[in-house]
Amino acid sequence: MSITDEQYMRRCLQLARNGQQNAQPNPMVGAVIVHEDRIIGEGYHVRCGEGHAEVNACASVRKEDVHLLKESTIYVSLEPCSHYGKTPPCADLLISKGFKRCVIGCQDPFAKVQGRGIQKLRDAGMEVTVGVLKTECEELNKRFMTYHGKHRPFVTLKWAESADGFIDGHISNAYTQMVCHKRRAEHQAILVGRKTFEVDKPSLNVREWVGSSPKRYVVSSQSLTLPEGFHLIQSTSVDNILKQLYDDGIQTVLVEGGAALLQSFIDSGKWDECYVEKGTQRIEGKVKVPVLSNAILKDVNTDFGGRIEMYVKA
């Protein structure tokens, strides 16, 4: 691994982030093609079902530079796929182009890949380097990694609380509401408990941000008749909830309430990130906020008058 390899891998990561909303449930991936310290092609996975990063990078190479591919290095933030899915294997593409070297950020945990793409490239005689900025590459696709590595969705918790520690859904300003809806657009599913659904009647969609609305789930220990577009998870166990979501192909879920459901996820240890919006007013409400344990404060956003604290599980 060299400083040069790291520089080009950072560019891969920068490109990959452009697919944050539309690539899911596929991972975000960036690719850069370099010939003698000159970038001659680059691309990222734009949308699920369409060309992968390697395909788009190769397609971006100018006609007069195509002959240079056999003397070039391709950098990819995630192991090239080795199987037929919605698109052909990228490992086969790289072999057909004749790249002399491939630098990979991290291995793909998906069972149909998981080292097979790397081995296929090496078997074809290509020089392969794996693990350049491995931590950063895995962090970028932590949701994808959690789903395929832990066999459960990546779980994000979220609530808003008053200054005296009660659940308060009315403290958001225009900015923090926009941030909330952006977060919804970044998750495949959203989850609330029965009481929250019946009392608040939330729409749980994306209105203040551009993006797709998540699939809406309601958790209840009893049978419920739900409006069109809502899905029931009839269980009181976090493990059962996560299994149903996993079986439904949900990689990312946002848990927005109520307090009892949030606390059950915290107590189980089956959560990954938590966002807490904090108000400045005391409301002397009825529902106390969940008790967040085994958590590390990672970021505080105080833009535009709001305060949103972001935690990760310790």
C-alpha positions as CSV (number, residue, x, y, z in Angstrom):
1,M,0.0,0.0,0.0
2,S,1.3,3.4,-0.9
3,I,0.3,7.1,-0.3
4,T,-0.6,7.2,-4.0
5,D,-2.9,4.2,-3.5
6,E,-4.6,5.9,-0.6
7,Q,-5.1,9.1,-2.6
8,Y,-6.9,7.3,-5.4
9,M,-8.9,5.2,-3.0
10,R,-10.1,8.5,-1.3
11,R,-11.3,9.6,-4.7
12,C,-13.2,6.3,-5.0
13,L,-14.9,7.0,-1.6
14,Q,-15.8,10.5,-2.7
15,L,-17.4,9.2,-5.9
16,A,-19.2,6.4,-4.1
17,R,-21.1,8.7,-1.7
18,N,-23.0,10.1,-4.7
19,G,-25.0,6.9,-4.7
20,Q,-26.2,7.2,-1.1
21,Q,-29.9,7.3,-1.9
22,N,-30.3,5.5,-5.2
23,A,-27.8,2.7,-5.0
24,Q,-29.5,0.9,-2.0
25,P,-30.0,-1.9,-1.3
26,N,-26.7,-2.3,-3.3
27,P,-23.6,-0.9,-1.7
28,M,-22.1,2.5,-2.6
29,V,-19.0,1.9,-4.7
30,G,-16.6,4.2,-6.5
31,A,-14.0,3.3,-9.1
32,V,-11.0,5.2,-10.6
33,I,-8.8,4.1,-13.5
34,V,-5.2,5.5,-13.4
35,H,-2.5,5.3,-16.0
36,E,0.9,6.7,-15.0
37,D,-0.5,9.0,-12.4
38,R,-3.2,10.3,-14.7
39,I,-6.9,9.5,-14.1
40,I,-8.3,8.4,-17.4
41,G,-11.7,7.1,-16.1
42,E,-13.9,7.1,-13.1
43,G,-17.4,6.2,-12.0
44,Y,-19.7,5.2,-9.2
45,H,-22.8,2.9,-8.8
46,V,-25.6,5.4,-9.5
47,R,-28.7,3.3,-9.1
48,C,-29.6,-0.2,-8.1
49,G,-30.2,-2.4,-11.2
50,E,-27.9,-0.3,-13.4
51,G,-24.2,-0.4,-14.2
52,H,-21.8,-0.8,-11.3
53,A,-18.9,1.5,-10.6
54,E,-16.4,-0.4,-12.6
55,V,-18.7,-0.5,-15.7
56,N,-19.3,3.3,-15.5
57,A,-15.6,4.0,-15.0
58,C,-14.6,1.9,-18.0
59,A,-17.4,3.6,-20.1
60,S,-16.0,7.0,-19.2
61,V,-12.6,6.4,-20.7
62,R,-12.1,8.3,-23.9
63,K,-11.6,6.3,-27.1
64,E,-8.1,7.6,-27.5
65,D,-7.2,6.2,-24.1
66,V,-8.8,2.8,-24.3
67,H,-5.6,1.2,-25.4
68,L,-4.0,2.3,-22.1
69,L,-6.2,0.0,-20.0
70,K,-3.8,-2.9,-20.3
71,E,-1.2,-0.7,-18.6
72,S,-3.5,0.8,-16.0
73,T,-4.6,0.3,-12.4
74,I,-8.2,0.3,-11.5
75,Y,-9.1,1.3,-7.9
76,V,-12.4,0.1,-6.5
77,S,-13.7,0.8,-3.0
78,L,-15.4,-2.7,-2.7
79,E,-14.5,-6.0,-4.2
80,P,-15.7,-6.5,-7.7
81,C,-18.7,-8.8,-8.0
82,S,-18.1,-12.3,-9.3
83,H,-21.7,-13.4,-9.9
84,Y,-24.6,-12.7,-12.3
85,G,-27.2,-10.6,-10.6
86,K,-29.1,-7.8,-12.3
87,T,-25.8,-7.1,-14.2
88,P,-22.9,-9.3,-15.3
89,P,-19.9,-9.9,-13.0
90,C,-17.6,-6.9,-12.8
91,A,-14.6,-9.2,-12.2
92,D,-15.1,-10.6,-15.7
93,L,-15.2,-7.1,-17.1
94,L,-11.9,-6.1,-15.6
95,I,-10.3,-9.3,-16.8
96,S,-11.6,-8.7,-20.4
97,K,-10.2,-5.1,-20.3
98,G,-6.8,-6.5,-19.4
99,F,-6.0,-4.3,-16.4
100,K,-2.6,-5.0,-15.0
101,R,-3.5,-4.2,-11.4
102,C,-6.6,-3.8,-9.3
103,V,-6.6,-2.1,-5.9
104,I,-9.6,-2.9,-3.6
105,G,-10.7,-1.1,-0.5
106,C,-12.4,-4.0,1.3
107,Q,-13.9,-7.4,0.7
108,D,-17.6,-7.8,-0.1
109,P,-19.4,-9.7,2.7
110,F,-22.2,-10.8,0.4
111,A,-22.2,-14.6,0.3
112,K,-22.2,-14.8,-3.5
113,V,-19.0,-12.7,-3.6
114,Q,-17.0,-12.8,-0.4
115,G,-13.5,-13.1,-1.8
116,R,-14.5,-14.9,-5.1
117,G,-14.1,-11.7,-7.1
118,I,-10.6,-11.2,-5.7
119,Q,-9.7,-14.8,-6.4
120,K,-11.0,-14.6,-10.0
121,L,-8.8,-11.6,-10.7
122,R,-5.7,-13.3,-9.3
123,D,-6.4,-16.5,-11.2
124,A,-6.5,-14.4,-14.4
125,G,-3.0,-13.2,-13.6
126,M,-3.9,-9.7,-12.4
127,E,-2.0,-8.1,-9.6
128,V,-4.5,-7.5,-6.8
129,T,-4.0,-5.3,-3.6
130,V,-6.7,-5.6,-0.9
131,G,-7.3,-3.4,2.2
132,V,-6.4,0.1,1.1
133,L,-8.3,2.4,3.5
134,K,-10.2,-0.7,4.6
135,T,-11.8,0.9,7.7
136,E,-13.1,3.9,5.7
137,C,-14.4,1.7,2.9
138,E,-16.3,-0.6,5.4
139,E,-17.6,2.5,7.3
140,L,-19.0,3.9,4.1
141,N,-21.1,0.7,3.6
142,K,-21.8,-0.1,7.2
143,R,-25.4,-0.7,6.5
144,F,-24.7,-3.2,3.7
145,M,-22.0,-4.8,5.9
146,T,-24.3,-5.2,8.9
147,Y,-27.1,-6.8,6.8
148,H,-24.8,-9.3,5.2
149,G,-22.4,-9.8,8.1
150,K,-24.8,-9.8,11.1
151,H,-27.9,-11.0,9.1
152,R,-30.1,-8.2,10.4
153,P,-30.9,-4.7,9.2
154,F,-28.8,-1.7,10.2
155,V,-30.9,-0.1,13.0
156,T,-31.1,3.7,13.5
157,L,-33.1,5.0,16.5
158,K,-34.5,8.5,16.6
159,W,-36.6,10.6,19.0
160,A,-37.2,14.2,20.0
161,E,-37.1,15.2,23.7
162,S,-38.0,18.2,25.8
163,A,-35.5,19.9,28.2
164,D,-37.0,18.0,31.1
165,G,-36.7,14.6,29.5
166,F,-40.1,13.8,27.9
167,I,-40.9,12.6,24.4
168,D,-41.9,15.7,22.4
169,G,-42.8,15.5,18.8
170,H,-43.4,19.2,18.4
171,I,-40.0,20.7,19.0
172,S,-38.7,20.5,15.4
173,N,-38.1,23.6,13.4
174,A,-38.2,23.7,9.6
175,Y,-34.5,22.7,9.4
176,T,-34.6,19.8,11.8
177,Q,-37.7,18.5,10.2
178,M,-36.0,18.6,6.8
179,V,-33.0,16.6,8.4
180,C,-35.5,14.1,9.7
181,H,-37.1,13.5,6.3
182,K,-33.6,13.3,4.7
183,R,-32.8,10.5,7.2
184,R,-36.1,8.8,6.3
185,A,-35.1,8.9,2.6
186,E,-31.8,7.2,3.5
187,H,-33.5,4.2,5.1
188,Q,-35.5,1.4,3.4
189,A,-38.0,1.0,6.2
190,I,-39.4,3.0,9.1
191,L,-40.8,1.4,12.3
192,V,-43.2,2.6,15.0
193,G,-45.1,0.9,17.8
194,R,-48.9,0.4,17.9
195,K,-49.6,3.2,20.4
196,T,-47.6,5.7,18.5
197,F,-49.4,4.7,15.3
198,E,-52.9,4.9,16.9
199,V,-52.3,8.2,18.9
200,D,-50.1,10.2,16.5
201,K,-51.4,8.8,13.2
202,P,-48.1,9.5,11.6
203,S,-47.7,9.4,7.8
204,L,-44.1,8.3,8.1
205,N,-43.2,9.5,4.5
206,V,-40.8,11.9,2.9
207,R,-42.3,15.3,2.4
208,E,-39.6,17.8,3.3
209,W,-36.8,16.2,1.2
210,V,-36.3,14.8,-2.2
211,G,-36.2,11.0,-2.2
212,S,-38.2,7.8,-1.8
213,S,-40.4,7.2,1.2
214,P,-39.4,4.2,3.3
215,K,-41.5,1.0,3.6
216,R,-43.8,1.6,6.7
217,Y,-44.1,-1.0,9.5
218,V,-46.1,-1.0,12.7
219,V,-45.2,-3.3,15.6
220,S,-48.0,-4.8,17.7
221,S,-48.5,-7.8,19.9
222,Q,-52.0,-8.1,18.6
223,S,-53.6,-8.1,15.2
224,L,-54.3,-4.7,13.6
225,T,-56.1,-3.4,10.6
226,L,-53.7,-1.0,8.9
227,P,-54.3,1.5,6.1
228,E,-52.9,0.6,2.6
229,G,-49.2,1.0,2.5
230,F,-48.5,0.0,6.1
231,H,-47.2,-3.4,7.1
232,L,-47.8,-5.2,10.4
233,I,-45.1,-7.0,12.5
234,Q,-47.0,-9.0,15.1
235,S,-44.4,-9.5,17.7
236,T,-43.0,-8.1,21.0
237,S,-39.4,-9.5,20.5
238,V,-36.7,-7.4,18.9
239,D,-35.2,-10.6,17.4
240,N,-38.4,-11.5,15.7
241,I,-38.9,-8.0,14.4
242,L,-35.4,-7.9,12.9
243,K,-35.9,-11.4,11.4
244,Q,-39.0,-10.3,9.6
245,L,-37.3,-7.2,8.3
246,Y,-34.3,-9.2,7.2
247,D,-36.5,-11.8,5.5
248,D,-38.2,-8.9,3.7
249,G,-34.8,-7.7,2.4
250,I,-34.7,-4.6,4.5
251,Q,-31.1,-3.5,5.0
252,T,-31.8,-0.3,6.9
253,V,-34.6,0.6,9.3
254,L,-35.4,3.8,11.2
255,V,-37.1,3.3,14.5
256,E,-39.1,6.5,15.3
257,G,-41.1,5.5,18.4
258,G,-42.6,5.1,20.8
259,A,-40.5,5.1,23.9
260,A,-41.2,1.4,24.8
261,L,-40.2,0.2,21.4
262,L,-37.1,2.3,21.3
263,Q,-36.1,1.1,24.8
264,S,-36.5,-2.5,23.7
265,F,-34.0,-2.0,20.9
266,I,-31.6,-0.3,23.3
267,D,-31.9,-3.0,25.9
268,S,-31.3,-5.7,23.3
269,G,-28.2,-4.1,22.1
270,K,-29.5,-4.6,18.5
271,W,-29.0,-1.0,17.3
272,D,-26.3,0.9,15.5
273,E,-26.9,4.7,15.5
274,C,-29.2,7.0,17.4
275,Y,-30.3,10.6,16.7
276,V,-31.7,12.6,19.6
277,E,-33.2,16.1,18.9
278,K,-33.2,18.2,22.0
279,G,-35.5,21.0,22.8
280,T,-35.1,23.9,25.1
281,Q,-38.6,24.0,26.6
282,R,-39.9,22.0,29.6
283,I,-43.3,20.3,28.9
284,E,-43.8,18.1,32.0
285,G,-45.1,15.4,29.6
286,K,-46.5,11.9,30.1
287,V,-43.9,9.8,28.4
288,K,-40.3,9.8,29.6
289,V,-37.5,9.4,27.0
290,P,-35.7,6.1,26.6
291,V,-32.5,5.5,28.6
292,L,-29.7,5.3,26.2
293,S,-27.0,2.9,27.4
294,N,-23.7,1.6,25.9
295,A,-23.6,4.6,23.6
296,I,-20.8,7.0,22.4
297,L,-21.6,10.6,21.5
298,K,-20.1,11.0,18.0
299,D,-21.5,14.2,16.7
300,V,-23.6,17.3,17.6
301,N,-25.4,19.4,15.0
302,T,-26.5,22.8,16.2
303,D,-27.2,24.4,12.8
304,F,-30.2,26.8,12.5
305,G,-31.2,26.8,16.1
306,G,-31.7,23.1,16.6
307,R,-29.6,20.5,18.4
308,I,-29.3,17.0,17.2
309,E,-27.0,14.6,19.0
310,M,-25.8,11.5,17.2
311,Y,-24.7,8.4,19.1
312,V,-23.2,5.1,18.0
313,K,-23.3,1.9,20.0
314,A,-20.2,1.4,22.1
